[in-house]
Amino acid sequence: MNTPDIASPDFPSPDSPHIPVLLSEVVAALSPRDGGVYIDGTFGAGGYTKALLEAADCKVWAIDRDPDALARGATLVERFPGRLHLIAGRFGDMAKLLAEHGVRNVDGIALDIGVSSMQIDDRARGFSFLRDGPLDMRMERAGRSAADVVNTLPEKDLAEIILTFGEEKHARRVARAIVKARVERPFSRTLHLADVIRAEVRRAHDGIDPATRTFQALRIYVNDELGELDRGLRSAEFLLRAGGMLAVVSFHSLEDRIVKTFMRTRSAEAARPSRHMPASAVKGAAPTFRLVTKRPTVPGDDEIARNPRSRSARLRVAERTDATALASVDGGLA
């Protein structure tokens, strides 16, 4: 598993800026052109958006579910008047969101999956176990928080979440400890939860903090991140015009597996039962994507040295064909 260890000394320090990962590779993959229309589905600090707007006289529709990210993007909107449009919402809904603005086809989509350094560094958001803060983890600042989850769910459900989304082999032990501890003192702070986990799980030989995987699991569950990724990929298929490019950066195996499976399933490579059989001979739906990167692009040593957060990043790229999308706007089958 490629889980970044946010307790590691080489992880960006508190108040460090969010550095877009594999930036030049993502921009090169999308190849922005004058007059083109692009989507940055995970705006964050605006790194990909800014690079796209500087690379060509194009338009970018940037989406983010975090109100703080949208507020920070106001200055970038002023810098690129009429070319940058910020939208509050989830990238899984981008087909609907763009349709509300009269946009039904785009030339490229960039997705940077997961939590940003800014969210991690803000103790008030409750994503990190490095400093004490409210046990929140909600990207939208709305809905059920991580504290609600650990204080109310049955032990069996907690164990399943921690195992499935955190790939924590000690999930049952951690869940049992959480349920026992919450009887005496309900969880409301990040360090309280981290300390309970650390008392049950030893630090691994790779140096990863024992709380890392459980915090990751809760964050993914609270924000439905994997469901959002699945919906986002389907929306991208619906929005991209023929020749449009999809570039997705993921940071751990769960995300990358979803992206890889989607792209291969939708590609001509997956459609052909034999590499010797032409695509025209394959029955069923025509492939909606062509794989550009059969293996993921990873950061080089220089980028990892500049930005340790990038070390687990994987970039996969696919090009849209002219075949009819297999998914409808709402994510259901067409």
C-alpha positions as CSV (number, residue, x, y, z in Angstrom):
1,M,0.0,0.0,0.0
2,N,1.3,3.5,-0.9
3,T,-0.1,5.4,2.1
4,P,1.8,8.6,2.8
5,D,2.9,8.7,6.4
6,I,1.9,12.2,7.6
7,A,3.8,11.6,10.8
8,S,7.0,11.2,8.9
9,P,9.6,14.0,9.3
10,D,9.9,14.4,5.5
11,F,6.2,15.1,5.1
12,P,5.3,18.7,4.4
13,S,5.4,20.6,7.7
14,P,2.4,22.5,9.1
15,D,1.5,25.6,7.1
16,S,3.4,24.3,4.1
17,P,1.9,25.1,0.7
18,H,0.1,22.5,-1.3
19,I,2.4,21.6,-4.2
20,P,0.7,20.1,-7.3
21,V,2.1,16.6,-7.9
22,L,3.4,15.6,-11.4
23,L,2.3,19.0,-12.6
24,S,4.3,19.1,-15.9
25,E,3.2,15.6,-16.7
26,V,-0.5,16.3,-16.1
27,V,-0.3,19.5,-18.3
28,A,1.5,17.6,-21.0
29,A,-1.1,14.9,-21.0
30,L,-4.0,17.4,-21.4
31,S,-2.1,19.4,-24.0
32,P,-4.2,22.6,-23.5
33,R,-4.9,24.5,-26.7
34,D,-6.3,28.0,-27.4
35,G,-10.0,27.9,-27.3
36,G,-10.1,24.6,-25.4
37,V,-12.3,23.9,-22.4
38,Y,-10.9,22.0,-19.4
39,I,-12.0,20.8,-16.0
40,D,-9.9,20.7,-12.8
41,G,-12.2,18.5,-10.8
42,T,-10.1,18.9,-7.6
43,F,-9.2,22.6,-7.5
44,G,-7.4,22.6,-4.1
45,A,-4.8,25.4,-4.3
46,G,-5.3,25.8,-8.0
47,G,-2.0,24.4,-9.1
48,Y,-3.2,22.5,-12.1
49,T,-5.8,25.2,-13.0
50,K,-3.1,27.9,-13.1
51,A,-0.8,25.8,-15.2
52,L,-3.5,25.1,-17.7
53,L,-4.5,28.7,-18.0
54,E,-0.9,29.8,-18.5
55,A,-0.2,27.1,-21.1
56,A,-3.0,28.3,-23.5
57,D,-5.7,30.8,-24.0
58,C,-8.3,28.3,-22.8
59,K,-11.1,28.1,-20.2
60,V,-11.0,26.1,-17.0
61,W,-14.0,25.0,-14.9
62,A,-12.6,24.3,-11.5
63,I,-14.6,22.3,-9.0
64,D,-14.1,21.8,-5.2
65,R,-16.3,20.6,-2.4
66,D,-14.2,22.5,0.2
67,P,-15.5,26.0,0.8
68,D,-12.0,27.1,2.0
69,A,-10.5,26.1,-1.4
70,L,-13.0,28.1,-3.3
71,A,-12.5,31.2,-1.1
72,R,-8.7,31.0,-1.8
73,G,-9.4,30.7,-5.5
74,A,-11.0,34.2,-5.8
75,T,-7.7,35.9,-6.5
76,L,-7.0,33.4,-9.4
77,V,-10.4,34.2,-10.9
78,E,-9.5,37.9,-10.9
79,R,-6.2,37.1,-12.6
80,F,-7.9,35.2,-15.4
81,P,-11.2,37.0,-15.9
82,G,-13.7,35.2,-18.1
83,R,-11.4,32.2,-18.4
84,L,-11.6,30.6,-14.9
85,H,-14.9,29.6,-13.4
86,L,-15.1,28.1,-9.9
87,I,-17.9,25.8,-8.9
88,A,-18.8,24.5,-5.5
89,G,-19.6,20.8,-5.6
90,R,-18.2,17.3,-6.0
91,F,-16.3,16.3,-9.1
92,G,-18.4,13.1,-9.2
93,D,-21.3,15.4,-10.2
94,M,-19.3,17.4,-12.7
95,A,-21.4,16.5,-15.7
96,K,-24.5,17.9,-13.9
97,L,-22.6,20.9,-12.6
98,L,-21.3,21.8,-16.0
99,A,-24.6,21.2,-17.7
100,E,-26.1,23.8,-15.4
101,H,-23.7,26.3,-17.0
102,G,-24.4,25.1,-20.6
103,V,-21.2,23.1,-20.9
104,R,-21.7,19.5,-22.2
105,N,-18.4,18.7,-23.7
106,V,-14.8,19.4,-22.7
107,D,-11.3,18.8,-24.1
108,G,-9.6,17.6,-20.9
109,I,-10.1,16.7,-17.3
110,A,-7.6,16.6,-14.4
111,L,-8.3,14.9,-11.1
112,D,-5.9,14.9,-8.1
113,I,-7.5,12.4,-5.7
114,G,-7.3,12.6,-1.9
115,V,-6.7,15.1,0.8
116,S,-4.6,18.3,0.2
117,S,-1.6,19.4,2.3
118,M,-3.6,22.5,3.3
119,Q,-6.4,20.4,4.7
120,I,-3.9,18.2,6.6
121,D,-2.0,21.2,8.0
122,D,-5.2,22.9,9.3
123,R,-5.7,21.4,12.8
124,A,-9.2,22.7,12.8
125,R,-10.1,20.3,10.0
126,G,-9.2,17.2,12.0
127,F,-7.5,15.3,9.2
128,S,-4.1,14.9,10.9
129,F,-3.0,13.1,14.0
130,L,0.2,15.2,14.3
131,R,-1.5,18.1,16.2
132,D,-4.6,18.1,18.3
133,G,-7.9,19.3,16.7
134,P,-11.5,18.4,16.5
135,L,-12.1,15.0,15.0
136,D,-13.9,16.2,11.9
137,M,-12.4,15.2,8.5
138,R,-15.3,16.6,6.5
139,M,-14.2,18.1,3.2
140,E,-17.4,20.0,2.8
141,R,-17.7,21.0,6.5
142,A,-21.2,19.4,6.4
143,G,-22.7,16.0,7.2
144,R,-21.5,13.3,9.5
145,S,-18.0,13.8,11.0
146,A,-15.3,11.3,11.9
147,A,-16.3,11.8,15.6
148,D,-19.9,10.8,14.8
149,V,-18.6,7.7,13.1
150,V,-16.3,6.4,15.8
151,N,-18.7,7.3,18.6
152,T,-21.8,5.6,17.1
153,L,-21.0,2.7,14.7
154,P,-21.0,-0.8,16.0
155,E,-17.6,-2.5,16.5
156,K,-18.1,-4.8,13.5
157,D,-18.9,-1.9,11.2
158,L,-15.9,0.1,12.4
159,A,-13.6,-2.9,11.9
160,E,-14.9,-3.3,8.3
161,I,-14.3,0.4,7.5
162,I,-10.8,0.3,8.9
163,L,-9.9,-2.9,7.1
164,T,-11.5,-2.0,3.8
165,F,-10.4,1.7,3.5
166,G,-7.3,1.6,5.6
167,E,-6.0,-1.9,4.8
168,E,-5.2,-2.1,8.4
169,K,-4.5,-5.7,9.3
170,H,-5.2,-5.0,13.0
171,A,-8.6,-3.5,12.2
172,R,-10.6,-5.7,14.6
173,R,-8.2,-4.9,17.5
174,V,-8.4,-1.1,16.7
175,A,-12.2,-1.2,16.5
176,R,-12.5,-3.1,19.8
177,A,-10.2,-0.5,21.5
178,I,-12.2,2.4,20.1
179,V,-15.6,1.0,21.3
180,K,-14.1,0.3,24.7
181,A,-12.6,3.8,25.0
182,R,-15.7,5.7,23.9
183,V,-17.7,4.3,26.8
184,E,-15.7,6.2,29.3
185,R,-14.9,9.2,27.1
186,P,-16.5,9.9,23.7
187,F,-14.1,10.9,21.0
188,S,-14.0,14.5,20.0
189,R,-10.3,15.2,19.4
190,T,-7.7,13.8,17.0
191,L,-5.0,13.1,19.5
192,H,-7.4,11.1,21.7
193,L,-8.1,8.8,18.9
194,A,-4.5,8.6,17.8
195,D,-3.4,7.7,21.3
196,V,-6.0,4.9,21.6
197,I,-4.8,3.4,18.3
198,R,-1.1,3.7,19.2
199,A,-1.7,1.8,22.5
200,E,-3.0,-1.1,20.4
201,V,-0.8,-1.2,17.4
202,R,3.0,-1.0,17.3
203,R,4.9,1.3,14.9
204,A,5.7,-0.8,11.8
205,H,9.2,-1.4,10.6
206,D,8.6,1.0,7.7
207,G,8.2,3.8,10.3
208,I,4.5,4.5,9.5
209,D,2.6,5.8,12.5
210,P,0.1,3.3,13.8
211,A,-2.7,5.8,13.4
212,T,-2.1,6.4,9.7
213,R,-4.2,3.7,8.2
214,T,-7.2,4.2,10.6
215,F,-7.2,8.0,10.0
216,Q,-7.1,7.3,6.2
217,A,-10.0,4.9,6.5
218,L,-12.2,7.3,8.4
219,R,-11.4,10.1,6.0
220,I,-12.3,8.0,3.0
221,Y,-15.5,6.8,4.6
222,V,-16.6,10.2,5.9
223,N,-16.2,11.7,2.4
224,D,-17.2,8.7,0.4
225,E,-14.0,9.2,-1.6
226,L,-13.9,6.0,-3.5
227,G,-17.6,6.3,-4.5
228,E,-16.8,9.9,-5.5
229,L,-13.9,8.6,-7.7
230,D,-16.1,6.1,-9.4
231,R,-18.8,8.7,-10.1
232,G,-16.1,11.1,-11.3
233,L,-14.7,8.7,-13.8
234,R,-18.1,8.0,-15.2
235,S,-18.8,11.7,-15.5
236,A,-15.5,12.2,-17.3
237,E,-16.5,9.6,-19.8
238,F,-19.8,11.4,-20.4
239,L,-18.2,14.9,-20.7
240,L,-15.1,14.3,-22.7
241,R,-15.3,14.9,-26.5
242,A,-13.6,12.5,-28.9
243,G,-9.8,13.1,-28.5
244,G,-10.3,14.6,-25.0
245,M,-7.8,13.6,-22.3
246,L,-8.4,12.3,-18.8
247,A,-5.5,12.6,-16.4
248,V,-5.9,11.1,-12.9
249,V,-3.3,11.3,-10.0
250,S,-3.9,9.0,-7.1
251,F,-1.9,8.4,-4.0
252,H,-2.6,4.9,-2.7
253,S,-3.5,1.5,-4.0
254,L,-7.3,1.7,-3.4
255,E,-7.6,4.8,-5.6
256,D,-5.2,3.6,-8.2
257,R,-6.9,0.2,-8.5
258,I,-10.2,1.9,-9.3
259,V,-8.6,4.2,-11.9
260,K,-6.7,1.3,-13.5
261,T,-9.7,-0.9,-13.7
262,F,-11.9,1.8,-15.1
263,M,-9.5,2.7,-17.9
264,R,-8.7,-0.8,-18.8
265,T,-12.3,-1.9,-18.8
266,R,-13.3,1.0,-21.0
267,S,-10.3,0.7,-23.4
268,A,-9.8,-1.3,-26.6
269,E,-7.1,-3.3,-24.8
270,A,-9.7,-4.7,-22.4
271,A,-12.2,-5.2,-25.1
272,R,-10.0,-7.5,-27.2
273,P,-10.0,-11.1,-25.9
274,S,-6.8,-11.5,-27.9
275,R,-4.1,-9.0,-28.8
276,H,-4.1,-10.5,-32.3
277,M,-7.8,-9.9,-32.8
278,P,-8.7,-6.5,-34.3
279,A,-11.0,-4.2,-32.4
280,S,-13.6,-4.4,-35.2
281,A,-14.0,-8.2,-34.5
282,V,-15.0,-7.6,-30.8
283,K,-18.7,-7.9,-30.0
284,G,-20.4,-5.7,-27.5
285,A,-19.9,-2.0,-26.6
286,A,-17.2,-0.1,-28.4
287,P,-14.3,1.1,-26.3
288,T,-14.8,4.6,-24.9
289,F,-11.1,5.2,-24.0
290,R,-7.7,4.5,-25.4
291,L,-4.9,3.9,-22.9
292,V,-2.1,6.5,-23.1
293,T,-0.2,5.2,-20.1
294,K,-0.4,1.4,-19.8
295,R,1.8,1.8,-16.7
296,P,1.4,4.7,-14.3
297,T,3.8,7.6,-14.5
298,V,5.5,8.2,-11.2
299,P,7.5,11.2,-9.8
300,G,11.3,11.3,-10.4
301,D,13.8,11.6,-7.6
302,D,14.1,15.4,-8.0
303,E,10.4,15.9,-7.5
304,I,10.3,13.6,-4.5
305,A,13.2,15.5,-3.0
306,R,11.3,18.8,-3.5
307,N,8.0,17.4,-2.4
308,P,8.0,14.2,-0.3
309,R,4.2,14.0,-0.5
310,S,4.6,13.0,-4.2
311,R,6.5,9.8,-3.5
312,S,3.4,7.6,-3.6
313,A,1.7,9.4,-6.6
314,R,0.6,7.6,-9.7
315,L,-0.6,9.3,-12.9
316,R,-2.8,7.4,-15.4
317,V,-3.9,9.0,-18.7
318,A,-6.5,7.9,-21.2
319,E,-7.9,9.5,-24.4
320,R,-11.6,9.5,-25.2
321,T,-12.7,7.8,-28.3
322,D,-15.8,8.7,-30.3
323,A,-17.8,5.8,-28.9
324,T,-21.0,6.5,-27.0
325,A,-20.5,6.8,-23.2
326,L,-21.5,3.7,-21.2
327,A,-22.6,5.8,-18.3
328,S,-25.3,8.4,-18.0
329,V,-25.0,11.8,-16.3
330,D,-26.2,10.4,-13.0
331,G,-23.7,7.7,-13.0
332,G,-26.1,4.9,-13.8
333,L,-25.8,2.7,-16.9
334,A,-27.0,4.3,-20.1
